[in-house]
């Protein structure tokens, strides 16, 4: 008996569910963080996930912005 992950479209459903979840989390970020991400050098999905997790965990806005600044500094080298 096959599980649901082997059915056609199951992977696409998982991907769209993940994307929806990430978009909801991104929308919940403070506007300052979203603005900083818009001007960030190559923000990765992983960095966005980290920022969302940090925000949900109660990290200060300055900490989230520091992650973006550090990423920009590493990307510009």
Long-range contacts (C-beta under 8 A, 24 or more apart in sequence): 22-48, 22-49, 22-52, 25-49, 25-52, 25-55, 25-56, 26-52, 28-52, 28-55, 28-56, 29-55, 29-64, 30-55, 30-61, 30-64, 32-61, 32-65, 33-61, 33-64, 33-65, 33-68, 36-65, 36-68, 37-68, 40-68, 40-71, 40-72, 41-71, 41-72, 41-75, 41-76, 42-75, 43-68, 43-71, 44-71, 47-71
